[in-house]
Amino acid sequence: MKNRLLILSLLAFVAFTSCNDFNRLVKSTDNEMKYEVAVDYYERGDYNHALQLFDLLQASFRNTPRGESITYKTALCYYHQDDYEIAGYYFNRFVQTYPFSRDAEKAAFMQAYCSYLLSPEPGLDQTNTFNAIKQLNSFAERYPNSDSLNRVNELLTNLNDKLEEKDYNICRLFYRMENYSAAITSFENMLKKYPNTTHREEIIFDMAKTYYDYAENSVAEKQRERYESCIEQCNALSYLYPESKHINDVQNIATKARKKLENIK
């Protein structure tokens, strides 16, 4: 049987290699032949021709073993063509239509992975990143014993790092815009939101600079507390990161802040 299908597939491919023959196949009512040729195109990496035939066969083979194969391979075709949004749609459709398939877990992971691949750079809107995190967490909950969990955790770490990077860039943007109050609040919130952030050293240094500039641009009655906060951040950096590349800078900032305090009555 397998040899017969292999021979049929090879013969079908040879018979329909030309454009005219492909067009005749598209118009043909022989769905078995269409399926065999479509699979052959897929296996050869000709995803465009495979998709054209799979699309024609979706309705005819729905809820059958062939239909299961068609839906899964359709998703993979779009994936290999880097059309991750459409691929994700078909992987999800596969899971919904064939939840007990042996490929259901793989399809669920691929759906989440396609969302991961749609996540943009930190400077752009992160709606797709949040969606990818949601789908990866959903996969982990649905398949707690999956062999893909290590990969899922790796992807989640990457996505959360991206969100952290975006938040850090926003903090620094407030500073560059000289919106010191918003910058301080953003830096403080970031340390609470990401207690293990790799940016902690930079954030403390940024807060020292921000408090100093904030004090410099404050009314007299607000300057003391802001210079003092500046010195606190300088001391924190010196204590937590004695080998920091910013040590000389924070020492200079702290010295200037103390001199300012001496002149405040």
URRAGI-V154310 format. One record per run of one state. SS is the DSSP state (H for helix, E for strand, - for the rest). FROM is the first residue (numbers start at 1). TO is the last residue. If there is no record, write none. Layout:
[[SS	FROM	TO] [SS	FROM	TO]]
This chain:
[[-	1	1] [H	2	15] [-	16	18] [H	19	27] [-	28	30] [H	31	43] [-	44	46] [H	47	57] [-	58	64] [H	65	80] [-	81	83] [H	84	97] [-	98	103] [H	104	117] [-	118	126] [H	127	142] [-	143	148] [H	149	176] [-	177	179] [H	180	193] [-	194	199] [H	200	216] [-	217	219] [H	220	240] [-	241	246] [H	247	262] [-	263	265]]
